[in-house]
Amino acid sequence: MSISRRAALGGLAALSAGQARAQAAFPTKPMTLVVPFPAGGPSDVFGRHLAQGMAARIGQSVLVENKSGAAGVTGVDFVAKSGSDGHVMGMMSASAGAIMQHLMPRMPYDPAKDIAPITLMVRVQEILVVNAKLGITDFAGFLSAAKAKPGKLTCGSAGTGGITHLAIELLKHEAGIDILHVPYRGAAPATNDLISGTVDSTLLDITVSLAHIRSGAVKALAVTSDTRAPLLPDVPTMRELGLPKVNSDNWYALISPGEAPPAVRQKIHAAAVATLHSKEVVDAYAAVGGVVVGGTPEELTRFLAAESAKWSEVVRFAKVKLE
């Protein structure tokens, strides 16, 4: 063997050994958790509880950084392009993980290669509510009103192309009704207009509507999920009401850059799942309507494929276009 070849092989061996030591010592510096929505919202609450619990388990501080935009795509793109050392991880929502790829002309990252699934963190149920002054007291009354005046009953969402919009389109399709979708720039303005009576109904995350349901300002009609909401046990599910396909749980998943080494991703997964299943986090998530999941990367991969196929079909039959 020539000296140059021996030196090259020795260099590769040293490099591999160095990489192995770095992965074994991971993390070697503070980590960052990217939350792809503004501070103060439900996703931020979920992220900060996860970051705090993971820091204690992984041996480094975990800093939360909010990078909002493009229905969560901006934050995921930042994670995808953050390098291979694994010190940046992020949250991914249903919009960025399963919907926007069917609406945007070109995604800024390749979902199949540029991100690595870690675990499904939490599901957040959505709920159909109406202004209490409308006089509709149950889902049957909502259907009757929609069928009596096609296209007149209004329903607000958190924005065109997001999961709350597609949930409305799925409801219209499965129930055979014509209601007018009114998109807003976020759940807060949609809720404000619901309370004022500007819009008749909304279909939003339960977290957003809960306080107004409890105050009596709005009336809860149905949960768009397979199971009843623990915080609202008297509200029926769409499955119970005869519409089992109207299932639009929002969700958040934990991801790493696609280039992060498997050993690093395994450490992140172990710390994340232990945190998610801790009593502190389960209780904190439940208080804002979140149901902890915390499964394997393989389970998340299958879940993402199923969600993508489901919402792709809704985009197709509803002819959804970004504004």
N, C-alpha and C positions, 0 to 999 in steps of 0.2 A: 504494500500500500504506500502510495506517495505521501510525502510529508504534508503537502497541501491538503490532500484528501483526509489524512488523519487529523489535521488541525480543524478542518471544516466539521468533521464528525464530532470532534471533541467540543467544538463550539456549540453545535446543536444539542449535544447532551447536557452541556452546562446550562443552556437556555431552557431546556425542558425541565431540568431540575429546579431552576430558579422559578419557573412558572408554577411548578408543583408546590414549592415552599410558599409562594405568594397565595395560592389558592387555599392551602392548609391554614394559613394565618388569617385569612379573610374574616372580617373586614379589617383593613389596616388604617382606616381613617373614618371620620364621620360619614354616614350615608345620607342620601337624599331621597325622600318620597315625593314624587310629583303628583299633585292633585289637579286634574284637568278642568277644574271649575273654580269660581271665586271663593275666597275665604268667607266663612260664616254659614254656608249652605250645608245640606245633609252630607254631601260627599266629603266636605272638609271635616265635618264631625267624625265620620267614619275613618278618614285618613289619620287624623291626629290621635285618635285612640289607638289605632294600629301602630303608628310610629312610636308612641310612648311605650307600649308593651313590647315591641320588637327590640327597642334600645336596651331594655333590661336583659333580654335573652340573647342578643347577638354580640353584646360587649362594646358597642359604640353608640354614640348619639345618632338619632335619625331625625333629620331636619325636614320639615314639610315646606314644599315650595309650590305655590299655586300658579299654574300656567293655563289660563282659560282661553277658549276660542274655538270656533268651527265645531261646536257640539262635542267638545272633548278631544277632537283630532289633534289640535295644536299640542296639548300636553303629551299625548301618546307619541307623536312625532319626535318631541324632544327626548323622550326616553329611548326611542328606537335608535337615535343618532348620538347617544351619550357615551359610546365607547364600549370596551370589552371587559373592564375590570369589575363590573357588577355593583359599583357603589351608588349607582343611580337606579332606582326602581320607580314604578308608577302605578297609578290606578287607571283602569280602563272601564268606561261605561258601556251600556248597551248600544248607545248611538255610535260611538267610535269603534266598538268591537264587532258590530253585526249589521249596522244600518247604513252608515255613511259610505261604505264601499260600494253600495248599490245606487248611490245618488250623486256622488262627486265624479266629475269627468276623469279625474286622476288623483289617486291617493298619494300623499307625499311620502309614504313608506309602504313596503310590501308586508301586509299582515301575516303572511305565511313564513317570511324569513327574518324580518327585522325586529320582531318582538318574540319573547319567549314566555309562554304561559306559566304562571306559578301556582295560583289557586283562585278559585271563585270565593270572594270575600263574603259578600252579603247580597241578599235579595231584598228589594223594597217593593211592597205591594202598591198597586195603584187603585184609585177609587173614583167612581162616578158620583158626582154630587151636583145638586141643583140649588139655586137660590131659594131660601125657605119661603119667600113671599110668592113664589111661582104657583104654589098650591099643589105641586106634585109630591106625593107622599111615599111612593114606591116605584119599583122598576116597571111594573105593568102600566102605571100611569104615565111614565116617561115614554114608553113605546106607543101608547094610545095617542099622546099629544104629538109625537113625531109623525105618526101615520095620518093623523087628522089634518095636519098642516105641513106637508112635505117641504123641506128646505127652509122652514121658518124657525124651528127650534135651533138655538145656537149652542155650540160647545167649544170652549177655549182650551188650547194646549200651550205648552211651554215653548213652542216654535215649530216651524215647518221642517219636516224631515226627522224630528226627534221621536223618541219612543212614545211620548204622550200623543203626538199627532197620529202616528201609525196605529196606536191603540184605538183612537177614534175611528179611523178608517176600517179597522178590523171589526169593530162593533157595528158600524153601518152595514158592512158586507154580510156578517153573520146574522144580524137581526132583520135585515131587509128594510132598513129605514133610511131616510134622507134627512140628515141634520147638517147644519152649516158649520163647518170647521172655521174657527177664528184663531189664527196663530198670534202668539205674543212673544216678546223677547224675554222669556223666562217665566217661571211659575208665579212669582210674586205679582207682576202686573195682571196676569190672568186671574189670580185669586181676588185682587182688589176690584176688578171689574165684575167678577161674579157676585161679590158682596154688595156692590152698588146696584146690581141689576142690569148692567150694560150687556152682560152675557148671561144666558140662562143656566148654563151648566159648565163644568170642567171635568176633565179626566186627567188627574195629576197624581204624583206620589202621595201616599197617605200622610207622609211627614208634613207636607205643605198644608193639607186641608184639616188636619186633626183638631187644632185649636178652634177653628171656626165651626166644625161639627159639634164640638162640645159646648160652644157658646150658643148654639141654636141659629146662627146666621145662615148656615147652609144645611141641607138635608142629604145624608149619605144614602145612596140607592143600591150600590152593588160594588163588590170588590172584584177586580179583573184578575183573579187568581184561582188556583185550584183549592185553596184552603182559606178559611175565614181569617181575618186579621185579628191577632191577639188583643190589640188595643181597641177593636170594635167588634166584639164577638157576636153582636146581634145583627150585623149587616151581612146579607147573603152573598155568596159568590156567584159569578156568572155561570159556573158549572151547575150550581143548584137551580139557577133560573133557566136552565135549558140551553145555554150557549157555552159549551165546554171549550170551544176553540178560542174564545175571547179571553186569552191569558196573556197579560202584558206586564208581568213582573219586571220592574227595572232591576238592574244589578250592577255591581262593581267587582272587577277582578284585579288581582295583583299581577303585574308583569315585570319582566326584566328585558334589557336589550337582547336581541337575538344572538349577539356575539358573546354574551356572558358565558363563561365555562360551566359545564354541567355541575361540577363540584360546588361552585359558588351558588348556583341556582338552588341546589339541594339545601345549602345552609340557610338561604333566604326562606325557602319553603318551610323548613322545620321551625324556624323562629316565628314565621307568620302564622302557621296553623296552630302552634301552641298558644300564641297570643289570642287568636280569634276564638279559641275554645275556652279561654279563661273566663271565669265568672264575671270579672270586671268588664270585659269587652262585650260579652253576651248581653249583660244587663244594660250597658250603655247604648248598644245598638238597638235593643228592644225598646228602649225609652223613646226613640225617635222613629220607630216603625221598621227597623231593620232586622232581618232574620239571618243569623250567621250560617255560613256554609262551610268553608274551609276544607275542600277536598284536594285531590291530587292534580298535578299538571295534566295528566292524561285525561282525567275527567273534565277538566276545563277545556281541553282541546276539542273533545267531542261535543261539549256544550256549545262552544263558539260556532262549530259547524252547523249544529241544529238551529241555533238562533239566526245565523246568517241565512240559511235556507228559508226559514219561516218568514223573516221580515223582507227578504227579496221578493217573495210571492205577494206580500201586501203592497210593496212598492209597485209591483207590476199591475195588479188588478185595480189599484186605486189611482194609478198614473201619477204618482207623487213626483213633483219636481221641486228642486231648491229654488227659493226666491232670489 
